[in-house]
Each structure stands twice: as structure tokens, then as C-alpha cells.
Amino acid sequence: MTREEKSQVIENLTAQLAENTIIYLADISGLDAGDTSKLRRACFKAGVSLNVVKNTLLAKAMESSEKDFGELTGTLKGNTSLMVSDTGNAPAKVIKEFRKKSERPILKGAFIEEAIFVGDDKLTTLSEIKSKEEVIGDIIGLLQSPAKNVISALKSGGSTIAGIVKTLSEKEG
């Protein structure tokens, strides 16, 4: 690879790191061609971009990025694949599902909305992170609940009051 090609790859990686807030690093070494193809299909279905990268080029891209990747640069040893997604837990779910049939991929680390997770032991935690849409749905549900209770109380209270007034008016007459 020439210097120009390397600098172009670094520029592309830097742009990819700048454009995305959900970045996972995984080790997929040891997967044969068939399993790698299955993993790529699973990633595609989940909306996850999977690219095998050279550690030195990714490290340079991380350094030139405006984001602070902290301890993640220390995980750049051996085989590294870059997984990028719009949903925080999608890559973790793909890895977890794929690991039911295989020992790989192994999670090296993740950068999610400026939070850094290092190590394969964080996989379960990352797979349980709610997506932005799920959190918004939960918040809307919580906000609607008190309003529904008030409306329900007013409706039932209104019929009770109407019943009492009707009964009282009938007794007086």
C-alpha cells in the first residue's frame, strides 16, 4: 500500500469516525469464509456496517479525530473489525446472537455517544442498552400515564356525581 493509499484510508476512517457516534471494535479472526459471510449478512440485516481495518491506520484516524477514544486505542492489537451503526445496541446484539453458534466475534470495545466500553465482558451490558426510539417511547408512555389517570378519574367521577344528583333530585320530587 502506497503512502497516498494509506493517507486516503486514514481520511476515510477519520470521516467515518466523525460521522458516527456508535462504533464497535471486534475481533473476527478465526472465522472461516462461510461464517464471515454469515456475519456480514447478519450485520447488514441489523443495519450495522462491518469493515476489517488495519490497526495502525485506525489508530492514526482515531488520533486525528476530534473525538476522545481514550482506552479504545489500546485494544488495537491483532485482528480488528470496525462495526458502525445508528442504533447503540445493534452491533452488540449481532455479536451476541452470532456467538450462540461460534466463539467469535469477540468484542474489543465500543464508543457510544462519548461513553467508552472496553472488553468482551461488556457485551451483555451493551446489548441491553435501549435505542433512542425505545427511550423516547418509554418517556412518552410515562408522560401519558398521569394524564390518562386524570381523564379516567374525571370520566368515572362525572358519572358518579351525575348519578348522585339524579338520585337526589328524584328523592326531592
N, C-alpha and C positions, 0 to 999 in steps of 0.2 A: 504494500500500500504506500503510495507516494505521500509526501507532506501535504500536498494540495488535497488529496483524497481524505487524509486524516483530519485536516482542518475543516473540511466540508462536513465530515461525520460529526465532529465536535460541535460545529454550528447547528446542525440538525438536532443533535441531542440536547443542546442548550435551549433551543427553541421549544422542543418537546417538554423539557422540564419546566420552562417558563409558562407554557400554556396550560399545564395540568396541575391540579392540586392533590391528586390521588395517584401515588407512584409506589409500586411494589417492586422489590428486588427478590428474585428467586433463583434457586439452583435446579436446573432441569437435566444436569449431566446424568448419564446412565440410562436415560430413556432411549429406547430404540426408535427407529424412524416411524414405525406404526403408532407407538404411544405418543411421540412428539406430535404427529399429525392429529391424533385424537385430542390432545391437549389444546392444540391451536384451534380446532373446531369448537371445543368447549368454551374457550376464551371468546371466540367470535360470537357464539350464541349469547354469551353473557355481556357482550359489549366491552370486552377487555382487549386491548392491543398488546400483543406479545412479541417482543424482539430480543434476540440474543445480541449482547453487546460486548465489546472489549472493555475490560475493567479500566485500563489506562485512559481510554477515550472518554468513558463515562465519568471517571474521576475528574478529568480536566473540564468536562461540561458542568459538573456539579460545582467546581471551584469558580467557574466563570458565571455561574447562575447567580441571580440576586437572592435566591432562597438559601437559608441556612440548613444544610442537610446533616449537620452535626456528626453523630456516630455512624451514619449510614455509609460514609466513605470508607470506614474501617471494615465493612463487610465485603468490599470489592476484592475478593480472592477467589480463585477457582472459576468455575463456570457461572456466569451471571446473565439472567434474563430480566428484561425490563417489562413490567406489566403496568399499563396505564388504563385508567377507567374514569368515568364520570360519577360512578357510584362507589362510595367508600368501602363497602363490604364485598363487592362483586369479585375482585381477584381472590380474596381470602376464601370465599365460598367455592370458587372454581378449584383452588388448590385443595381445600378440604374434601370436596367431592371426588376429585381425581385420586387423592391419597387412599380412598377406600379400596382401590384396585392396585395401587403402586406405592412404592416408598418415596417417590419423587412427585412433584417438585417440593423442595424444601424452602421455606420462607427465610430469607436472609434478613429482610427488614422492610419497613414501609414508611412513607411520608404521606400523611393525610391531613390536609388543611393545617399545615405547620407543626403537627404533632409527629414525633418520631418514635417508631416502634422497632426494636432490634431483636431478632431471634425467632426461631421457629416456635417457641413456646407462646408467642403472642397470637398465633393463628386463630385459636378459638375466640379470643377477645375481639380480634379484628372481624371475624365472620359474624359476630353478634352486633356490630355497630349498625345503628339504624341509618337508612338513607335519609337525605334531606326531605324527600317526599313523605317518608314514614313519620318523621318528626313533626312535620307540618300537619299531617293528618291527625296525629296524637294531640297536638295543641288545639286544633280546631274542634276535635271531639271534647276536649276538656272545657273549652270556652262555651261550647253549645250546651253542655250538660246543665249548668245552673239556669240558663235561660229556659230550657225545656222544663225543668222542675218548677220554675215560677209560673210558666204558662199552664202547666198541668194543674198546679195548685189553684190558680185563678179560675180555670175551667171547672174544676170539681167544686171549688168553693162557691162559685157563682150558682151552680145548680143547687147546692145545699142551701144557700141564702134564699134563692128563689122558692125553694120548697118550703122553707120556714115561713117566708112572707105569705105564701099561698095558704098554708095551713092556718096561720094566724088570722088571715082575712076571712077564711071560711068559718072559723070559730066565732068571730065577732058578728058575723051576719046571721 
